[in-house]
Amino acid sequence: MSFSAGVILIGILGGAALIEYIIFKKVNKNK
């Protein structure tokens, strides 16, 4: 696994986690 591929993978996982966190906060506000 190349270094650039690792950075891209971490970026995708980080972005997905950030999106889920934002959605989670919005859902909690609606409750």
Residue, then its C-alpha position, 0 to 999 in steps of 0.5 A: m500500500s503506497f503512502s498516497a493511497g493511505v492518505i486518501l483512505i484516511g481522508i475518506l474515512g475522516g470525511a465520512a466520520l465528519i459527515e456522520y457527526i454533523i448529521f448526528k448533531k442535527v438529529n439530536k437538535n430535532k429531538 
